[in-house]
Amino acid sequence: MANLCCWYLKLEEEKIYMSREQQENNTSLATLGLDEKILKALKDKGYESATPIQKALIPVMFTRRDIMAGAQTGTGKTAGFTLPILQELSRNFVEGQHYPKAVIIVPTRELAKQVEASVEAYGKYLPLKSIVLFGGANLTSQANRLKAGVDIIVATSGRLLEHINQKNVNLDSVDYLVLDEADTILDMGFVHEVSKILTFLPERRQNVLISATLTGSVKRLADQILSKPKLIEVDSMGTSASSVTQVVYPVEKEKKMELLSYLIGSRNYQHVLVFVRKKEVADEVAKELNLSGLKTAVIHGGKSSGERSRALEGFKEAKIRVLVATDIAARGLDIPNLAVVMNYDIPHVTGDYIHRIGRTGRAGAKGLAITLISPLEMVALKDVEKLMGKAIPQEKLEGYAPTVIVTQKGARKNPKEHKAADGAFGKKKKKSTTFSSTKKRKTTKRDGFKVYDAAKPKDDKKSKNNKRGRGRK
């Protein structure tokens, strides 16, 4: 943490931090130097005012400096980096010359499709072509489109590397590299794939690293990729949108499923995203909710691309009332008008809590984030509150709240677990500290024979000698 603080101090002169007053001042997108065709496309989607991150990010993008940007989820970061890229590429576009000039790497296939859809929408009046690449889709079809010519590639790291290795794409002319949701790319272990991709890119390019949380691991990735970056920060990292109301419900572990169903049904929540840690739990929760009469779908890493797409589209179109998702599958998703997010448990990575609740309360809308906490998750809850810098209000429901809250110390999960010994193999026995006044000679094998011979009776020795003598005669 100390190293990260020092790193921030080094960037202090290059840092842009927006105060609340600056954020609240409405700025028209037309004042940020964007092209008329792009403004027309934005108007078609109903966008006229810039968000705080867009006000800070777009002008710096035009300077071609490396950038590290951090802001809360749902604040318009995607438009912040895609709009300047679209404008610069369209200004320098030569008719008929479609080759990769910008690469945007994201952690999940759902986010890849979402970002590419935004690129298509914002560039609908421009002559540029884009493609989305992710695993689970037909490799040959993607290869044919790449060879036909594209200007912007939005991809997951694994599938992009696969096309590179098969020589389906040449990245020698790339001018822009964007790592979106960089903290998630690290959490999912894709940093090695990203490092390999970097070796196929030209040295002279603009690098942009976007992250909702600026952790030590993100800083180390930035050191590898960015050169004298400008740091853009809207609110401190670890904060949630002020438009999201958060509440915690303590509950016995065995009653979590019952309470989840009760809250959704009794309060008539019509559009709910439920987060869980594990795929197996996601399947079980979805099964139980469907049995309770709540139409539910599930997305996680074990589902095929088609299954995940159908579930997500059904949820967006309000054909499905509840969507159960793991953290990996739902990272970065933009679901319009999502009012309620429910945490069935605390995420493995504390920072993922911010990503979870960031699915609601987006673009200034009001949202509600509910978290169900069993007694064994109290330490994890304290970690979340420490990250956010505030306590989350708790409400107890009669019949569900634990009668006794076990006080936990440290990160031990089982409160009945006690430390039995000092070491991994028990308490070490203390060695005696007696020393001889004279240094002992090292004992040899020969000394053993001397002791043995000295202990033998003399008569026994003579008899043996006599035997040997008779044997020689």
Residue pairs with C-beta under 8 A, 6 or more apart in sequence:
1 216
3 216
3 219
4 214
4 215
4 216
4 219
7 219
8 15
8 231
11 229
11 230
11 231
14 228
14 229
14 230
14 231
15 230
15 231
15 232
15 233
16 56
16 60
16 230
16 231
16 232
16 233
17 233
17 234
18 52
18 55
18 56
18 233
18 234
18 235
22 52
22 55
23 52
23 234
23 235
26 49
27 49
27 50
27 55
28 48
28 49
28 50
29 39
29 42
29 47
29 48
29 49
29 50
29 54
30 39
30 48
32 50
32 54
32 55
32 58
32 59
33 58
33 59
33 62
34 42
34 58
34 83
34 87
35 87
35 90
35 91
37 90
37 125
37 126
38 83
38 86
38 87
38 122
38 123
38 125
38 126
40 125
41 121
41 122
41 123
41 124
41 125
42 48
42 79
42 83
42 122
44 121
44 124
45 121
47 79
50 58
50 76
51 75
51 76
51 79
51 80
51 363
52 71
52 75
52 234
53 69
53 71
53 75
53 76
53 77
53 80
53 232
53 234
54 76
54 79
54 80
54 83
56 69
56 80
56 232
56 234
57 67
57 69
57 77
57 80
57 81
57 232
58 80
58 83
58 84
60 67
60 230
60 232
61 67
61 80
61 81
61 84
61 85
61 206
61 208
62 84
62 88
63 230
64 206
65 206
65 228
65 229
65 230
66 206
66 207
66 208
66 225
66 226
66 227
66 228
66 229
66 230
67 206
67 207
67 208
67 209
67 226
67 229
67 230
67 231
67 232
68 208
68 209
68 211
68 214
68 222
68 226
68 229
68 230
68 231
68 232
69 77
69 80
69 81
69 208
69 209
69 210
69 211
69 231
69 232
69 233
70 210
70 211
70 212
70 213
70 214
70 231
70 232
70 233
70 234
70 237
71 77
71 212
71 232
71 233
71 234
71 235
72 212
72 234
72 235
72 239
72 240
72 241
72 354
72 358
73 212
73 241
73 332
73 354
73 355
73 358
73 359
73 362
74 241
74 334
74 358
74 359
74 361
74 362
74 363
75 234
75 241
75 362
75 363
76 363
77 180
77 210
78 114
78 115
78 118
78 180
79 118
79 122
81 104
81 178
81 180
81 208
81 210
82 104
82 115
82 118
82 119
82 122
83 122
85 102
85 152
85 176
85 178
86 119
86 122
86 123
86 126
86 128
86 152
88 175
89 101
89 102
89 126
89 128
89 151
89 152
89 175
90 123
90 126
90 127
90 128
93 126
93 127
93 128
93 151
95 127
97 149
98 128
98 129
98 148
98 149
98 150
98 151
99 149
99 150
99 151
99 170
99 173
100 150
100 151
100 152
100 153
100 169
100 170
100 171
100 173
100 174
101 151
101 152
101 173
101 174
101 175
101 176
102 151
102 152
102 153
102 174
102 175
102 176
102 177
102 178
103 152
103 153
103 155
103 160
103 171
103 174
103 176
103 177
103 178
103 197
103 201
104 115
104 119
104 152
104 153
104 154
104 155
104 178
104 180
105 155
105 156
105 157
105 160
105 177
105 178
105 179
105 180
105 185
105 194
105 197
106 112
106 115
106 154
106 155
106 156
106 180
106 181
106 185
106 332
107 156
107 157
107 181
107 184
107 185
107 188
107 190
107 328
107 331
107 332
108 134
108 156
108 184
108 328
108 329
108 331
108 332
109 134
109 135
109 136
109 137
109 156
109 305
109 308
110 299
110 308
110 309
110 312
110 329
110 330
110 331
110 332
110 333
111 180
111 181
111 331
111 332
111 333
112 132
112 133
112 134
112 154
112 155
112 156
113 132
113 134
113 309
114 332
114 333
114 334
115 132
115 154
115 180
116 130
116 131
116 132
116 154
119 130
119 152
119 154
120 130
123 130
128 151
128 152
129 149
129 150
129 151
129 152
130 150
130 151
130 152
130 153
130 154
131 142
131 145
131 146
131 150
131 152
131 153
131 154
132 154
132 155
133 142
133 153
133 154
133 155
133 156
133 159
133 160
133 163
134 155
134 156
134 159
134 305
135 156
135 158
135 159
135 162
135 305
136 304
136 305
136 306
137 159
137 305
139 162
139 163
139 166
142 159
142 163
142 168
143 163
143 166
143 168
146 153
146 163
146 168
146 169
147 168
153 160
153 169
156 190
157 185
157 190
157 193
157 194
157 197
158 190
158 193
160 169
160 197
161 193
161 196
161 197
163 169
164 171
164 197
164 200
171 197
171 200
171 201
171 202
172 200
172 202
173 202
174 201
174 202
174 205
175 205
175 206
176 205
176 206
176 208
177 198
177 201
177 205
177 206
177 207
177 208
177 225
178 207
178 208
178 209
178 210
179 185
179 194
179 207
179 208
179 209
179 210
179 221
179 225
180 210
180 332
181 210
181 211
181 212
181 331
181 332
182 209
182 210
182 211
182 218
182 221
183 211
183 212
183 213
183 214
183 215
183 217
183 218
183 351
184 328
184 331
184 332
184 355
185 191
185 194
185 221
186 217
186 218
186 221
187 349
187 352
188 328
191 221
194 221
195 224
198 224
198 225
207 225
207 226
207 227
207 229
209 218
209 221
209 222
209 225
209 226
209 229
211 218
212 237
212 351
212 354
212 355
212 358
213 237
213 238
213 351
213 354
214 233
214 237
215 237
215 351
222 229
236 389
238 351
238 354
238 387
238 388
238 389
239 354
239 388
239 389
240 246
240 354
240 357
240 358
240 369
240 388
241 357
241 358
241 361
241 362
241 367
243 361
243 364
243 365
243 366
243 367
244 357
244 358
244 360
244 361
244 366
244 367
244 368
244 369
245 366
245 367
245 368
245 369
246 357
246 369
246 371
246 392
246 393
247 368
247 369
247 370
247 371
247 392
247 393
247 394
247 395
248 370
248 371
248 372
248 373
248 381
248 392
248 393
248 394
248 395
249 259
249 263
249 370
249 371
249 372
249 373
249 394
249 395
249 396
249 397
249 400
249 401
250 373
250 374
250 375
250 394
250 396
250 401
250 402
250 405
251 259
251 372
251 373
251 374
251 397
251 400
251 401
251 402
252 374
252 375
252 400
252 401
252 402
253 374
253 375
253 376
255 400
256 344
256 345
256 372
256 374
257 285
257 288
258 400
259 372
259 397
259 400
260 274
260 285
260 289
260 342
260 344
260 372
261 288
261 289
261 292
261 294
262 400
263 269
263 342
263 370
264 272
264 289
264 294
264 321
264 322
264 342
265 292
265 293
265 294
269 339
269 340
270 318
270 321
271 315
271 318
271 321
271 337
271 338
271 339
271 340
272 321
272 322
272 323
272 340
272 341
272 342
273 315
273 322
273 323
273 325
273 330
273 335
273 338
273 340
273 341
273 342
273 359
273 360
274 285
274 289
274 322
274 323
274 324
274 325
274 341
274 342
274 343
274 344
275 324
275 325
275 326
275 327
275 330
275 341
275 342
275 343
275 344
275 345
275 347
275 356
276 282
276 285
276 324
276 325
276 326
276 344
276 345
277 326
277 327
277 345
277 346
277 347
277 348
278 326
279 300
279 301
279 302
279 326
281 344
281 345
282 298
282 299
282 300
282 324
282 325
282 326
283 298
283 300
285 296
285 298
285 324
285 344
286 296
286 297
286 298
286 322
286 324
289 296
289 322
289 324
290 296
294 321
294 322
295 319
295 320
295 321
295 322
296 320
296 321
296 322
296 323
296 324
297 310
297 311
297 314
297 315
297 320
297 322
297 323
297 324
298 311
298 323
298 324
298 325
299 307
299 308
299 311
299 312
299 323
299 324
299 325
299 326
299 329
299 330
300 325
300 326
300 328
300 329
301 326
301 328
301 329
303 311
303 329
308 329
311 320
311 323
312 323
312 333
314 320
315 323
315 335
316 335
316 336
323 330
324 344
327 347
327 348
327 349
327 352
327 355
327 356
330 359
331 352
331 355
332 355
333 359
334 362
335 359
337 365
338 359
338 360
338 362
338 367
339 360
339 366
339 367
339 368
340 360
340 367
340 368
340 369
340 370
341 356
341 357
341 359
341 360
341 367
341 368
341 369
341 370
342 369
342 370
342 371
342 372
343 353
343 356
343 357
343 369
343 370
343 371
343 372
344 372
345 372
345 374
345 377
346 353
346 371
346 373
346 377
346 380
346 381
346 384
347 353
347 356
350 380
350 383
350 384
350 387
351 387
353 384
353 387
353 388
354 387
354 388
356 369
357 367
357 369
360 367
360 368
360 369
361 367
361 369
371 381
371 392
373 381
374 402
375 402
375 404
375 405
375 406
375 415
376 406
376 408
376 413
376 414
376 415
378 405
378 406
378 408
379 408
379 410
379 411
379 412
381 392
384 392
385 391
385 392
406 415
407 415
408 415
420 426
421 427
422 428
453 461
